[in-house]
Amino acid sequence: MKKRLNDWIDSLSWDWVVSRQRYFATPIPVWECPNGHSVVANEEQCYVDPLIDQPPVAECPVCHERLKGSEEVFDTWMDSSISPLFNSFYARDEKLFSKLYPMSLRPQGQDIIRTWAHYSLLRGNLLTNRNPWKSIMVDGNIMAPDGRPMHASWGNIIDPAILLEKYGADAFRYFTASCSPGEDTAFRERDLVRGQRLVNKIYNLVAFLEHYKGKQTGKAELKPVDHWILRELDRTLEQVDQAMKNYEFDHALRTVETFIWHQVADNYIEIIKHRIEDASTFENIYRILLSSIVLISPIFPFIAEDSYQRVFREREGKKSIFDLQFPAKVPFDENAAIDGETTVEAISKLRDLKVKEKISLSETISEVSIVASSKIQIDEEDVKGTIRAGKISYEKGKIDERIASIKLAPELYSILREKAENFILMIKENPSLLDGETIDYEGKEIKSSYVTLTKTYSVEGRAVNCGNGFCVSITK
């Protein structure tokens, strides 16, 4: 955005015209004589309308001709440019002005960079020798289904009141926060649906915590998966903090959403359900969920505040979630976190395998087998408790790998045409070609991302699911 402003300034090849020939606007306090000389109003005269008020002198001081008030007015952005000065009490309360100016942030649209932003910078520097703000955040337009920016005068707007009634304010804020700064964003109602689902997910996670509150009977040491989720929280805190400082709210939202939905809900909660009545486990998920709703509160203020009042306020002591500080980092053991990550991956592969074998996730199985070249470090109790397995065995064995399918992106068929089948055969014979970013095929550079390779694995005829350096199988 700064480059866009500088490019516009550098492109000016004539004087910057700040006057307009309109009826309604701020009059330019100037009187002119027939010979082109002009007289400007005294400072104590302002505000003045030269078509009504008398000039500060009786005649032109140069040629002594009669003076006539200018009929031109200021460009409207000359008026708007005073907003940072007016809002910080310039020339009215110097003590307050010294605290408020320059302002921390100017949020505005990209279509008025060369007008509101430029005029404000000019005016602020001319009067104070300083920029009127420390940072400027530029938003794009919301694009209507007809491909144009939404404008009431064009009749292509969508009434936000209807969307608020249907999806709620938090879901609507989800959409607005997902818009990248400085870029136009097409309005898609499915984004509000996604936001509403995330709100419901947060509600259910907090309800889970509320259900088990006060039911803890013992306290054990934190387990590897607990250290893993603390490490993921640590990474999330760093990324969100940096994104917020850079006004990259879309990146902050995606980071928190991924943490809450995939790491907490899909994995951690499912793994600790069998030991939630342990005090250390409860304390850990308490910290994780409290940190999560604090992180999401600027975007989801309503579900965050509701969650805080229901579960966290009594213990935290603050009146509102917005009285809390940014979450502090919680120490974790890196080696334990690595073992926890392997445990999470093994459980994920085993759950996928149960679904594939049409075994209910709640159904007990007799044995889990882990095939690897060397024994991997996992938390067996968490694996057995989550998968509902009787025992875990380790074995060394040959993993049979077979290509199940090779699919090409539609645009690749238009490039390869009749040679597509030969290309697929080449990939089947040498799958390692996909390890690079591109594939050289008869003088053409083909992106590897255009090719989807699906493999199946087995060990001595048993169906397995493979992770990073290991495979798992189950026995009913």
C-alpha positions as CSV (number, residue, x, y, z in Angstrom):
1,M,0.0,0.0,0.0
2,K,2.9,2.4,0.7
3,K,4.3,1.7,-2.7
4,R,0.9,2.5,-4.3
5,L,0.8,5.8,-2.5
6,N,4.4,6.7,-3.4
7,D,3.9,5.7,-7.0
8,W,0.9,8.0,-7.2
9,I,2.9,10.9,-5.7
10,D,5.8,10.3,-8.0
11,S,3.5,10.3,-11.0
12,L,2.2,13.8,-10.5
13,S,3.3,15.9,-13.4
14,W,1.5,19.1,-12.6
15,D,0.4,21.1,-9.5
16,W,-1.9,19.3,-7.1
17,V,-5.3,20.9,-7.6
18,V,-7.2,21.1,-4.3
19,S,-10.1,23.3,-5.5
20,R,-13.4,22.2,-7.0
21,Q,-16.3,24.0,-8.8
22,R,-19.2,22.8,-6.6
23,Y,-22.0,24.4,-4.6
24,F,-21.7,22.5,-1.3
25,A,-18.2,22.3,0.3
26,T,-15.9,24.4,2.4
27,P,-15.3,27.8,0.8
28,I,-11.7,28.8,-0.1
29,P,-11.1,32.0,2.0
30,V,-9.6,34.0,-0.9
31,W,-10.6,37.2,-2.7
32,E,-9.4,37.9,-6.2
33,C,-9.1,41.0,-8.3
34,P,-9.7,41.2,-12.1
35,N,-5.9,41.1,-12.7
36,G,-5.4,37.8,-11.0
37,H,-4.0,39.0,-7.7
38,S,-5.4,37.3,-4.5
39,V,-5.9,38.1,-0.9
40,V,-6.1,35.4,1.8
41,A,-8.2,35.8,4.9
42,N,-6.6,36.5,8.2
43,E,-6.4,33.6,10.7
44,E,-8.7,35.4,13.1
45,Q,-11.3,35.7,10.4
46,C,-11.8,32.0,9.9
47,Y,-14.2,30.4,9.4
48,V,-15.1,32.7,6.5
49,D,-17.2,32.6,3.3
50,P,-15.7,35.1,0.7
51,L,-19.0,35.3,-1.1
52,I,-20.6,36.7,2.0
53,D,-17.9,38.1,4.2
54,Q,-15.7,41.1,3.5
55,P,-12.0,40.7,2.7
56,P,-9.4,41.8,5.3
57,V,-8.4,44.8,3.1
58,A,-10.6,47.2,1.1
59,E,-8.9,46.7,-2.2
60,C,-6.2,44.8,-4.0
61,P,-2.9,45.8,-2.4
62,V,-1.1,45.4,-5.7
63,C,-3.3,47.1,-8.3
64,H,-5.9,48.7,-6.1
65,E,-8.8,47.0,-8.0
66,R,-11.9,45.8,-6.4
67,L,-11.8,42.3,-4.7
68,K,-14.3,39.6,-5.4
69,G,-14.8,36.5,-3.3
70,S,-13.7,33.2,-4.8
71,E,-16.5,30.9,-6.0
72,E,-14.4,27.8,-5.8
73,V,-14.5,25.4,-2.8
74,F,-12.0,22.9,-1.3
75,D,-12.0,19.3,-2.4
76,T,-13.9,17.3,0.2
77,W,-10.7,15.5,1.2
78,M,-9.3,18.7,2.4
79,D,-12.1,18.6,5.0
80,S,-11.7,15.0,5.8
81,S,-8.0,15.3,6.3
82,I,-8.5,17.2,9.5
83,S,-10.0,14.1,11.2
84,P,-6.7,12.9,13.0
85,L,-6.1,16.5,14.2
86,F,-9.7,17.1,15.3
87,N,-10.0,13.8,17.1
88,S,-6.8,14.4,19.0
89,F,-8.0,17.9,20.1
90,Y,-5.5,19.8,18.1
91,A,-5.5,23.6,19.0
92,R,-8.1,22.9,21.7
93,D,-6.4,20.9,24.4
94,E,-2.6,20.7,24.0
95,K,-2.1,18.4,27.0
96,L,-4.6,15.9,25.6
97,F,-3.3,16.4,22.1
98,S,0.3,15.5,23.2
99,K,-1.0,12.2,24.5
100,L,-3.2,11.3,21.5
101,Y,-1.2,12.5,18.6
102,P,0.1,10.8,16.5
103,M,-2.6,8.2,16.6
104,S,-1.7,4.6,16.7
105,L,-3.7,3.4,13.6
106,R,-5.6,4.7,10.6
107,P,-7.9,2.0,9.1
108,Q,-9.3,2.8,5.7
109,G,-10.2,1.4,2.3
110,Q,-7.7,1.0,-0.6
111,D,-9.8,3.2,-2.9
112,I,-9.0,6.3,-0.9
113,I,-5.2,5.9,-0.4
114,R,-4.4,8.8,-2.8
115,T,-7.2,11.0,-1.2
116,W,-7.9,10.6,2.5
117,A,-4.5,9.0,3.3
118,H,-2.5,11.5,1.2
119,Y,-4.4,14.6,2.3
120,S,-4.2,13.6,5.9
121,L,-0.4,13.0,5.7
122,L,0.1,16.4,4.0
123,R,-2.0,18.3,6.5
124,G,-0.6,16.6,9.5
125,N,3.0,17.2,8.4
126,L,2.4,20.8,7.4
127,L,0.8,21.7,10.8
128,T,2.8,19.5,13.2
129,N,5.8,18.2,11.3
130,R,4.7,14.7,12.1
131,N,2.7,11.9,10.5
132,P,-0.8,11.8,12.0
133,W,-0.6,8.1,12.8
134,K,2.0,5.4,13.5
135,S,0.5,2.7,11.2
136,I,-2.1,2.6,8.5
137,M,-4.2,-0.5,7.8
138,V,-5.8,-0.7,4.3
139,D,-8.8,-2.9,3.6
140,G,-10.0,-4.1,0.3
141,N,-13.6,-4.2,-1.1
142,I,-16.2,-6.8,-0.5
143,M,-17.2,-8.1,-3.9
144,A,-20.8,-8.8,-4.7
145,P,-21.9,-11.9,-6.7
146,D,-22.0,-9.8,-9.8
147,G,-18.2,-9.3,-9.6
148,R,-18.4,-5.6,-8.6
149,P,-17.7,-4.0,-5.2
150,M,-20.8,-3.8,-3.1
151,H,-22.4,-0.3,-3.3
152,A,-25.9,0.6,-2.1
153,S,-26.3,2.9,-5.2
154,W,-25.6,-0.2,-7.4
155,G,-28.2,-2.3,-5.6
156,N,-25.8,-5.2,-5.2
157,I,-25.5,-5.2,-1.4
158,I,-26.5,-8.0,1.0
159,D,-28.4,-6.8,4.1
160,P,-26.1,-7.7,7.0
161,A,-29.0,-7.7,9.4
162,I,-30.4,-10.8,7.7
163,L,-27.1,-12.5,8.0
164,L,-26.7,-11.5,11.7
165,E,-30.1,-12.9,12.5
166,K,-29.3,-16.2,10.6
167,Y,-25.8,-16.9,11.7
168,G,-25.0,-14.6,14.7
169,A,-22.5,-11.8,15.1
170,D,-19.5,-14.0,15.8
171,A,-20.0,-15.9,12.6
172,F,-20.3,-12.6,10.7
173,R,-17.1,-11.3,12.3
174,Y,-15.4,-14.6,11.3
175,F,-16.0,-13.6,7.6
176,T,-14.8,-10.0,8.1
177,A,-11.6,-11.2,9.9
178,S,-10.8,-13.7,7.2
179,C,-10.5,-10.9,4.6
180,S,-6.8,-10.2,3.8
181,P,-5.7,-6.6,4.3
182,G,-5.5,-4.6,1.1
183,E,-7.2,-7.3,-1.1
184,D,-10.7,-7.5,-2.4
185,T,-12.7,-10.4,-1.0
186,A,-15.7,-12.1,-2.7
187,F,-18.6,-12.5,-0.3
188,R,-19.4,-16.2,0.2
189,E,-22.2,-17.2,2.6
190,R,-20.4,-20.5,3.3
191,D,-17.7,-18.6,5.1
192,L,-20.4,-17.6,7.7
193,V,-21.5,-21.2,7.9
194,R,-17.9,-22.1,8.7
195,G,-17.7,-19.4,11.3
196,Q,-20.9,-20.6,12.9
197,R,-19.5,-24.2,13.1
198,L,-16.4,-22.9,14.8
199,V,-18.6,-21.1,17.3
200,N,-20.4,-24.3,18.0
201,K,-17.2,-26.2,18.3
202,I,-15.9,-23.8,20.9
203,Y,-19.2,-24.1,22.8
204,N,-19.0,-27.9,22.9
205,L,-15.3,-27.9,24.0
206,V,-16.1,-25.6,26.9
207,A,-19.2,-27.6,27.8
208,F,-16.9,-30.7,28.0
209,L,-14.7,-28.9,30.4
210,E,-17.7,-27.7,32.4
211,H,-19.1,-31.2,32.7
212,Y,-15.9,-32.6,34.3
213,K,-15.2,-29.6,36.5
214,G,-14.7,-30.7,40.1
215,K,-14.7,-34.4,39.3
216,Q,-10.9,-35.0,39.6
217,T,-9.8,-37.7,42.0
218,G,-6.0,-38.0,41.6
219,K,-3.0,-36.2,40.1
220,A,-0.4,-37.8,37.8
221,E,2.5,-36.3,35.9
222,L,1.9,-34.7,32.5
223,K,2.1,-37.3,29.7
224,P,3.8,-36.9,26.3
225,V,0.6,-35.8,24.6
226,D,0.1,-33.1,27.2
227,H,3.6,-31.8,26.4
228,W,2.8,-32.0,22.7
229,I,-0.3,-29.8,23.0
230,L,1.6,-27.3,25.2
231,R,4.2,-27.1,22.4
232,E,1.5,-26.5,19.8
233,L,0.0,-23.8,22.0
234,D,3.4,-22.2,22.4
235,R,3.8,-22.0,18.6
236,T,0.2,-20.7,18.2
237,L,0.8,-17.9,20.7
238,E,3.9,-16.7,18.8
239,Q,2.2,-16.8,15.5
240,V,-1.0,-15.0,16.6
241,D,1.0,-12.4,18.6
242,Q,3.1,-11.5,15.5
243,A,0.0,-11.6,13.2
244,M,-1.9,-9.2,15.4
245,K,1.0,-6.8,15.6
246,N,1.1,-6.8,11.8
247,Y,-2.7,-6.4,11.5
248,E,-2.9,-9.7,9.7
249,F,-6.1,-10.7,11.4
250,D,-6.8,-13.3,8.7
251,H,-3.6,-15.1,9.5
252,A,-4.3,-14.9,13.2
253,L,-7.8,-16.3,12.7
254,R,-6.6,-19.2,10.6
255,T,-3.9,-20.0,13.2
256,V,-6.3,-20.1,16.1
257,E,-8.9,-22.0,14.1
258,T,-6.4,-24.7,13.2
259,F,-5.2,-25.0,16.8
260,I,-8.8,-25.2,18.3
261,W,-10.4,-27.4,15.6
262,H,-7.7,-29.8,14.6
263,Q,-5.1,-30.0,17.4
264,V,-7.4,-29.5,20.4
265,A,-10.8,-30.9,19.3
266,D,-9.8,-33.5,16.7
267,N,-6.8,-34.9,18.7
268,Y,-6.1,-33.8,22.2
269,I,-9.7,-33.9,23.6
270,E,-10.3,-37.4,22.1
271,I,-7.0,-38.7,23.5
272,I,-7.5,-37.4,27.1
273,K,-11.2,-38.4,27.5
274,H,-10.2,-41.7,29.1
275,R,-8.2,-39.8,31.8
276,I,-10.0,-36.5,32.2
277,E,-10.7,-37.2,35.8
278,D,-7.0,-37.0,36.6
279,A,-6.2,-33.5,38.1
280,S,-3.1,-32.8,36.0
281,T,-5.0,-33.6,32.8
282,F,-7.9,-31.4,33.7
283,E,-5.5,-28.5,34.6
284,N,-3.8,-28.9,31.2
285,I,-7.0,-28.8,29.2
286,Y,-8.3,-25.9,31.4
287,R,-5.2,-23.9,30.5
288,I,-5.4,-24.8,26.8
289,L,-9.1,-23.8,26.5
290,L,-8.7,-20.6,28.5
291,S,-5.8,-19.6,26.3
292,S,-7.8,-20.5,23.2
293,I,-10.8,-18.4,24.0
294,V,-8.6,-15.4,24.9
295,L,-6.9,-15.7,21.6
296,I,-10.2,-15.9,19.7
297,S,-12.0,-13.2,21.8
298,P,-11.1,-10.2,19.5
299,I,-12.9,-12.0,16.7
300,F,-15.5,-14.0,18.6
301,P,-16.3,-11.7,21.6
302,F,-19.7,-13.2,22.3
303,I,-18.9,-16.9,22.6
304,A,-15.6,-16.1,24.3
305,E,-17.3,-14.0,27.0
306,D,-20.1,-16.5,27.4
307,S,-17.5,-19.3,27.9
308,Y,-15.5,-17.3,30.3
309,Q,-18.5,-16.4,32.5
310,R,-19.7,-20.0,32.5
311,V,-16.5,-21.8,33.4
312,F,-13.5,-19.6,34.0
313,R,-14.6,-16.4,35.8
314,E,-15.0,-17.9,39.2
315,R,-11.4,-19.1,39.3
316,E,-9.7,-16.3,37.3
317,G,-11.4,-13.6,39.3
318,K,-11.6,-11.0,36.5
319,K,-15.0,-9.5,35.6
320,S,-14.6,-10.1,31.9
321,I,-12.4,-12.1,29.5
322,F,-11.3,-8.7,28.1
323,D,-9.7,-7.9,31.5
324,L,-7.2,-10.8,31.0
325,Q,-3.7,-10.5,29.6
326,F,-2.4,-12.2,26.5
327,P,-1.9,-15.8,27.5
328,A,1.5,-16.6,29.0
329,K,3.6,-19.5,27.7
330,V,3.5,-22.7,29.7
331,P,6.8,-24.7,30.1
332,F,6.9,-28.1,28.3
333,D,9.5,-30.8,27.7
334,E,10.6,-30.9,24.1
335,N,11.6,-34.5,24.1
336,A,8.3,-35.5,25.7
337,A,6.5,-33.4,23.1
338,I,8.2,-35.3,20.3
339,D,7.0,-38.6,21.7
340,G,3.6,-37.0,22.1
341,E,3.5,-36.0,18.4
342,T,4.3,-39.6,17.5
343,T,1.6,-40.8,19.8
344,V,-0.9,-38.5,18.2
345,E,0.1,-39.6,14.7
346,A,-0.2,-43.3,15.7
347,I,-3.7,-42.8,17.2
348,S,-4.8,-40.8,14.1
349,K,-3.7,-43.6,11.8
350,L,-5.4,-46.2,14.0
351,R,-8.7,-44.3,14.1
352,D,-8.6,-44.0,10.3
353,L,-8.0,-47.7,10.1
354,K,-10.9,-48.5,12.3
355,V,-13.1,-46.4,10.1
356,K,-11.8,-48.0,6.9
357,E,-12.4,-51.5,8.4
358,K,-15.9,-50.4,9.4
359,I,-15.2,-50.8,13.1
360,S,-16.9,-48.3,15.5
361,L,-14.5,-46.0,17.2
362,S,-16.1,-46.9,20.5
363,E,-15.7,-50.7,19.8
364,T,-13.0,-52.5,21.8
365,I,-10.3,-54.3,19.7
366,S,-8.0,-57.0,21.0
367,E,-4.7,-55.8,19.7
368,V,-2.8,-53.0,18.0
369,S,0.3,-53.9,16.0
370,I,3.0,-51.4,15.2
371,V,5.4,-52.3,12.4
372,A,8.7,-50.3,12.3
373,S,12.4,-50.8,11.6
374,S,13.0,-49.9,15.3
375,K,10.7,-49.4,18.3
376,I,9.0,-46.0,18.2
377,Q,8.4,-44.0,21.4
378,I,4.7,-43.7,22.1
379,D,2.5,-43.5,25.2
380,E,0.9,-46.9,25.2
381,E,-1.7,-46.1,27.8
382,D,-3.0,-43.2,25.7
383,V,-3.0,-45.3,22.6
384,K,-4.9,-48.1,24.3
385,G,-7.3,-45.8,26.1
386,T,-8.2,-43.8,23.0
387,I,-8.4,-46.7,20.5
388,R,-9.9,-49.1,23.1
389,A,-7.3,-51.7,22.5
390,G,-6.4,-54.6,24.8
391,K,-2.7,-54.6,24.1
392,I,0.0,-53.2,21.8
393,S,2.7,-55.3,20.1
394,Y,5.7,-54.3,18.1
395,E,7.2,-56.2,15.2
396,K,9.7,-55.8,12.5
397,G,8.4,-56.7,9.1
398,K,8.4,-55.9,5.4
399,I,5.8,-53.3,4.5
400,D,4.2,-54.0,1.1
401,E,3.5,-50.8,-0.7
402,R,1.1,-50.6,-3.7
403,I,-0.1,-47.7,-5.9
404,A,-3.8,-47.6,-5.7
405,S,-4.5,-44.7,-8.1
406,I,-2.9,-41.8,-10.0
407,K,-5.1,-38.8,-10.7
408,L,-4.2,-35.8,-12.8
409,A,-5.5,-32.3,-12.4
410,P,-8.0,-31.4,-15.2
411,E,-5.6,-28.7,-16.6
412,L,-2.9,-31.3,-17.0
413,Y,-5.0,-33.2,-19.5
414,S,-5.2,-30.2,-21.7
415,I,-1.4,-30.0,-21.6
416,L,-0.6,-33.6,-22.2
417,R,-3.6,-34.5,-24.4
418,E,-3.1,-38.0,-25.8
419,K,0.1,-38.5,-23.9
420,A,-1.6,-38.4,-20.5
421,E,-1.8,-42.2,-20.2
422,N,1.9,-42.6,-21.0
423,F,2.7,-39.9,-18.3
424,I,0.6,-41.8,-15.7
425,L,2.5,-45.0,-16.6
426,M,5.8,-43.2,-16.2
427,I,4.8,-42.0,-12.7
428,K,3.6,-45.5,-11.7
429,E,6.9,-47.0,-12.7
430,N,8.9,-44.3,-10.9
431,P,6.8,-42.6,-8.1
432,S,9.9,-40.8,-6.8
433,L,9.6,-38.3,-9.7
434,L,6.9,-36.6,-7.6
435,D,9.5,-35.8,-4.9
436,G,10.6,-32.7,-6.7
437,E,8.5,-29.6,-7.5
438,T,8.4,-30.2,-11.2
439,I,8.7,-33.2,-13.6
440,D,10.4,-32.9,-16.9
441,Y,8.3,-34.8,-19.5
442,E,9.3,-34.5,-23.2
443,G,10.5,-31.0,-22.8
444,K,7.5,-29.8,-20.6
445,E,7.8,-28.7,-17.0
446,I,4.9,-30.4,-15.2
447,K,4.1,-29.3,-11.6
448,S,4.1,-32.3,-9.2
449,S,1.1,-30.7,-7.4
450,Y,-0.9,-31.5,-10.5
451,V,-0.5,-35.2,-9.7
452,T,-2.3,-37.0,-6.9
453,L,-0.8,-40.4,-5.9
454,T,-2.7,-42.7,-3.6
455,K,-1.0,-45.7,-2.0
456,T,-2.1,-48.7,0.0
457,Y,0.0,-50.6,2.4
458,S,-0.1,-54.1,3.9
459,V,2.1,-56.3,6.1
460,E,1.8,-60.1,5.4
461,G,-1.6,-59.5,3.9
462,R,-2.9,-57.4,6.8
463,A,-4.3,-54.0,6.1
464,V,-2.1,-51.3,7.6
465,N,-2.0,-47.5,7.8
466,C,1.3,-45.8,7.7
467,G,2.8,-42.8,9.5
468,N,6.2,-41.2,9.7
469,G,8.5,-44.3,9.8
470,F,6.0,-46.8,11.0
471,C,2.7,-48.6,10.1
472,V,-0.1,-49.8,12.3
473,S,-2.6,-52.6,12.1
474,I,-5.5,-53.8,14.3
475,T,-6.9,-57.2,15.3
476,K,-10.5,-57.4,16.4
